[in-house]
Amino acid sequence: MGSAKFNLDAGDLIKVLKNGLLVAMAAFLTYIMNNIQVIDLGQYTALLIPIVTLVLDTIIKWAKDNSQDVASPDAPDAPEGE
């Protein structure tokens, strides 16, 4: 339902904190992705960069809301008017 004007309830504070966490994570990931090309580990650089990229992609997928609405199996689709 939400809080009244000029008031915050616990649900609103949780949403603000989640949003702040996502913004901080986005800033951190942007910094890492912009500076990944300057990493020089010799012969291991070619191995490390794909691993770091996969880890960062996994973190992004984990942080996003990837849930989908699932239709209940007991409610088949019925045409309108029936």
RANOR-V723025 format. One record per residue. N is the residue number from 1. PSI is psi in degrees with one decimal (999 if undefined). OMEGA is omega in whole degrees, -180 to 180 (* if undefined). BURIAL is + if it has 16 or more other C-alpha atoms within 10 Angstrom, else -. Layout:
BEGIN
N|PSI|OMEGA|BURIAL + N|PSI|OMEGA|BURIAL
END
This chain:
BEGIN
1|-42.9|179|- + 2|169.8|-179|- + 3|164.8|179|- + 4|168.9|-179|- + 5|134.7|179|- + 6|23.0|175|- + 7|150.6|176|- + 8|134.8|174|- + 9|-179.4|-176|- + 10|-37.6|179|- + 11|-40.7|178|- + 12|-41.5|180|- + 13|-38.3|178|- + 14|-41.3|178|- + 15|-41.3|179|- + 16|-43.4|180|- + 17|-40.3|177|- + 18|-43.8|179|- + 19|-41.6|178|- + 20|-39.2|177|- + 21|-43.3|179|- + 22|-38.7|178|- + 23|-43.6|178|- + 24|-41.1|179|- + 25|-39.6|178|- + 26|-40.9|178|- + 27|-42.5|178|- + 28|-46.6|-180|- + 29|-36.9|177|+ + 30|-42.8|178|- + 31|-46.5|-180|- + 32|-46.8|-177|- + 33|-32.6|178|- + 34|-24.5|-176|- + 35|5.7|-176|- + 36|-26.8|-178|- + 37|-15.5|-180|- + 38|0.3|177|- + 39|125.8|180|- + 40|102.2|179|- + 41|24.3|179|- + 42|-129.7|-177|- + 43|-15.3|-179|- + 44|-6.2|-179|- + 45|-43.2|-179|- + 46|-25.5|178|- + 47|-35.9|-175|- + 48|-40.1|-175|- + 49|-45.2|176|- + 50|-35.1|179|- + 51|-44.7|179|- + 52|-41.3|179|- + 53|-43.1|178|- + 54|-40.6|179|- + 55|-44.4|179|- + 56|-39.4|177|- + 57|-38.8|177|- + 58|-40.7|178|- + 59|-41.3|179|- + 60|-44.8|179|- + 61|-38.1|-180|- + 62|-36.4|-177|- + 63|-27.5|-179|- + 64|159.2|174|- + 65|98.5|-178|- + 66|13.0|-179|- + 67|148.3|180|- + 68|149.1|176|- + 69|128.1|-179|- + 70|127.4|178|- + 71|141.0|180|- + 72|137.4|-175|- + 73|-18.5|-178|- + 74|-2.3|-179|- + 75|86.4|180|- + 76|156.5|178|- + 77|124.9|179|- + 78|139.1|177|- + 79|153.7|179|- + 80|143.8|176|- + 81|2.7|179|- + 82|999|*|-
END
